[in-house]
């Protein structure tokens, strides 16, 4: 009984129970001049997100937003590296403290998903032009959502000192 109480109070590990299988289909693909992953230097990169033509109507009204979230699948992360290390030094920097994988922006996650907020430059038919998307050419795109400052910006959000910025 006390194990159950500890779980309710968040005092010990908890079993999530059975997890449903998740199957996603890309809605489009990234077209970028960048062909290989790199850790930094994405700020000025302009890329296109080409959606399946049948989804073009889903872009109606998106051109009025200055920024979008892009959720994408990091398809080139080797399966043996996905979640292989649960604690890492952020950015591979030994001068930064060891952190749990979910406290970092590492690409080597159990589910290799990328999420970036990018300036939206233009929308035409089934194509979005964005800047600063840290995804290489050919990356599958899973979803696009508008960035809405009064929902998405969190006043007073805090980060550990090692994050900087």
N, C-alpha and C positions, 0 to 999 in steps of 0.2 A: 504494500500500500504506500509506503513512504517513497518508493521510486516514482510512483504516479504523481504524488504531491510535488516532489522535486521537479518533475517534468513540467507541471503546470506553472510552477514558480520560475521556470527557466534556470534551475540550479544544476542541470546536468544535460548530457546529450539526449536528444529525442529522436525517435524513429519516425521518419516522415510517412511511413506506411507505403502501400503500393503506389508507384508513380505511373501516370498514363504515358503511353508511347506518343511522341510528338513527330508529326511528319509535316514539313513545310514545302511549299513550291515557290521558287523565286518569282518575283513579279517583273524582274528585269535584270539588267546587267550594267556594270560600270564600264564606261569607255574613257580611258585615261592615257595620257602620255607616259605614265609611270608603269613599268612592266615588272619591277621587283620591289618587294617590301623594303621599307627603310624606317628607322625609328623616328626620324625627325624631318622637318623641311617640307611639310605638306601645305603650309599656309597659303602659298601663292599658286598652287596647282589647280588648274581649272579642268573639270571633268564633266562628262555627260552621263546621265542615267537614262538608259533606253529601256522603257517599259514594254511589255507585251502590248501590241497594238490594241487588243481587246480592252485594255485598261485605260486607254487615253481619256475616256470620259470621266474617269475617277480623278483627273487632275483639275477639273473645273473649279475655279476659285483659288487654287493654290498660288497663282501668280501674284496675289495680293499680299502674300507673306514675305518677309525679308529673309527668313531662315527656315530650314527644315531639318528634322531629324532623319537620318538615313540609317536603317538597320540592315546589316549585311552579314554574309557568311564568309568567314575567313577560310576559303576553300583550299588554300595552299599550305595551311599549317599541317604538318605531318601528324597522322593519327597517334603515333607513339609519343609525341610531345604534348598532346592535349591533356592538360591537367596532370602531367607527369610529376611536377613539383608543386606542392601546395603552399610552400613558403619560398619567397624569392627576394632578392634585393631589387627594388624598383629600378627599371631601366638598366638592369645588370650592373648598377653602380655599387660597388662594395662599400663606399663611404656612406651609403644610406642604410638605415636599419632594415633587418629582415622583416618582411611583412607577409601576411597571408595573401594568397593569390587574389582573393576577392577584394582586397584593399588596394589593388594596383590596377593599372590599365593594360597589363600584359595581354598579348595575343595568345598566349599558351594556356588557354582556359579549357575546362572540360568540354564545354560547348563553344566552339570558336565563333563567337558572334562579335561583330563590331558595331558600335553605335557612335555616330558623330553628328554634331549640330553644325550645319554649313550654311553660309550665305547662299540664297537662291538667286541666281543671276537672271534666269529666263526660263520660260516654259513654252514649248511649241509642240503641238500634236501629242506624241507619246514620249517626248524627250524633255528632261530637266537639265539645265546647266547649273553647276554648283562650283564653289571654290572651297578648298581646304579639306576635301574628302580624303581620308587616309585609307584608301582602298585602291588596289592595283587594277589594271585593265583586265576585264573578264570576271571580276568579282560579282557573284550573285547578290542581288538586292532582294531583301525579304519584305521590307515595308518602308513607307515614307509617311511622316507625320509633320504637320506644321508646328513650328516653335511659337508658343504663345507666352510672351513674357510674364503676364500676371498669373499664369498657371505654373510655368516652368522655372522661372527664376525664384530661388528660395532665399529670401532675406535672412541674413545672419548665418548662412551656411558656413560650416567650419571644416577645416582640413588639418591633419597633423602638421607640425612644423616642417617635417622633411619634404612635404609636397612642394613648398615654395610658392612662387607666383605672386 
